[in-house]
Amino acid sequence: MTINARVLGIAEQWIGTPYRHQGSAIGVGCDCLGLVRGIWRGLYGREPELVPAYAADWAERSGEERLLEAAARHFRPVASFRQSLPGDLVIFRFRPGCAAKHAGILARNRPSTAVGECGPDRGGTDESDTGELCPGESGPGEGAEDEGVQGHPAAVPDHFIHAYEQSAVTRSTLVPAWRRRIAGLYRFPEV
């Protein structure tokens, strides 16, 4: 099994875990960083590094690219969205001039009626293909442009799994508004 398939398998087990700032416990609570840390522990049996306590507005206050710097220390960079695969780490920047502060795992759509999945009639928050985000997400984005898709359409990520603030870990559609906010793409290292 590839590393990306293993990452996706672990990430999908976290769907429905309630959102909890600084949390990283499957079924109990996590934030976006806690989700990534939990997947890392599931793959490698340990934390990637010690994470100090952080405030919800840490990125706005520090101005440092802490999330991107940590990703560069532990993951392999993916050069472009065209080269990304389901199971890759995606990092988002919500506003130009602010540090990147949200992370998720690229995924493919899977038909589902499970609670915690964004989309009409799926029990989660609705996202349309018009580029609108789920309610509660805001801010103009800056980041990688959607470079189009080449290669195998079945492998192209069109969703992502993330800890959705004030809700739970969910699968969301990677609409253009999210794609414009991509600040970095990374692959988990081989085990």
Residue pairs with C-beta under 8 A, 6 or more apart in sequence:
2 87
3 43
3 87
3 187
3 188
3 189
3 190
3 191
4 85
4 86
4 87
4 88
4 187
4 188
5 87
6 43
6 87
6 191
7 39
7 43
7 87
7 88
7 105
7 188
8 86
8 87
8 105
8 107
8 161
10 38
10 39
10 42
10 43
11 35
11 39
11 87
11 105
11 107
11 161
12 107
12 161
13 26
14 26
14 30
14 35
14 38
14 39
14 161
14 169
15 114
15 116
15 117
15 161
15 168
15 169
15 170
15 171
16 27
16 114
16 115
16 116
16 168
16 169
17 25
17 26
17 27
17 28
17 29
17 30
17 35
17 163
17 168
17 169
18 28
18 29
18 167
18 168
19 29
19 30
19 31
19 163
19 164
19 165
19 166
19 167
19 168
19 169
20 28
20 29
20 30
20 31
20 34
21 31
21 56
22 31
22 34
22 53
22 54
23 29
23 30
23 31
23 34
24 30
24 31
24 33
24 34
24 35
24 37
24 38
24 41
25 34
25 38
26 38
30 38
30 163
30 169
31 163
31 165
32 102
32 103
32 104
32 162
32 163
33 51
33 67
33 103
34 163
35 103
35 104
35 105
35 161
35 162
35 163
35 169
36 89
36 103
36 105
37 47
37 48
37 51
39 105
39 188
40 46
40 47
40 48
40 74
40 188
41 47
43 188
43 191
44 191
48 70
48 73
48 74
49 70
49 73
49 74
55 61
58 66
58 101
59 66
59 67
59 98
59 99
59 100
59 101
60 98
60 99
62 99
63 98
63 99
64 99
65 99
65 100
66 99
67 91
67 99
67 100
67 101
67 103
68 91
68 99
68 100
68 183
68 184
71 89
71 91
71 103
71 184
71 186
72 186
74 189
75 89
75 186
75 187
75 188
75 189
76 186
76 187
76 188
76 189
77 184
77 185
77 186
77 187
78 84
78 85
78 88
78 185
78 186
78 187
79 185
80 144
80 147
80 185
81 144
81 146
81 147
81 179
81 182
81 185
82 147
82 148
82 149
82 150
82 151
83 185
84 90
84 106
84 157
84 185
85 106
85 155
85 157
85 187
86 106
86 107
86 108
86 155
86 157
87 105
87 106
87 107
87 187
87 188
88 105
88 106
88 157
88 185
88 186
88 187
88 188
89 103
89 104
89 105
89 106
89 185
89 186
89 187
89 188
90 103
90 104
90 105
90 106
90 157
90 160
90 182
90 184
90 185
91 100
91 102
91 103
91 182
91 183
91 184
91 185
91 186
92 100
92 101
92 102
92 103
92 104
92 141
92 143
92 178
92 181
92 182
92 183
93 99
93 100
93 101
93 141
93 142
93 143
93 181
93 182
93 183
94 101
94 102
94 138
94 139
94 141
94 181
95 139
95 140
95 141
95 142
96 140
96 141
96 142
97 142
100 183
100 184
102 162
102 181
103 162
104 160
104 161
104 162
104 172
105 160
105 161
105 162
106 157
106 159
106 160
106 174
106 185
107 157
107 159
107 160
107 161
107 171
108 154
108 155
108 156
108 157
108 158
108 159
109 158
109 159
109 171
109 173
110 171
112 122
112 171
113 121
113 122
113 123
114 122
114 123
115 122
115 123
115 124
116 123
116 124
116 167
116 168
116 169
116 170
116 171
117 123
117 124
117 170
117 171
118 124
118 125
118 126
118 127
118 134
118 164
118 170
118 171
118 172
118 173
119 126
119 127
119 173
120 126
124 167
124 170
125 134
125 135
125 136
125 164
125 167
125 170
126 134
127 133
127 134
127 172
127 173
127 175
128 175
129 173
129 175
130 175
131 175
131 176
131 177
132 175
132 177
133 175
133 177
133 178
134 164
134 172
136 165
136 166
141 177
141 178
141 180
141 181
142 180
142 181
142 183
143 179
143 180
143 181
143 182
143 183
144 179
144 182
144 183
144 185
145 179
145 180
146 176
146 179
146 180
149 156
157 174
158 173
158 174
159 171
159 172
159 173
159 174
160 171
160 172
160 174
160 178
161 169
161 170
161 171
161 172
162 169
162 170
162 172
163 169
164 170
164 172
172 178
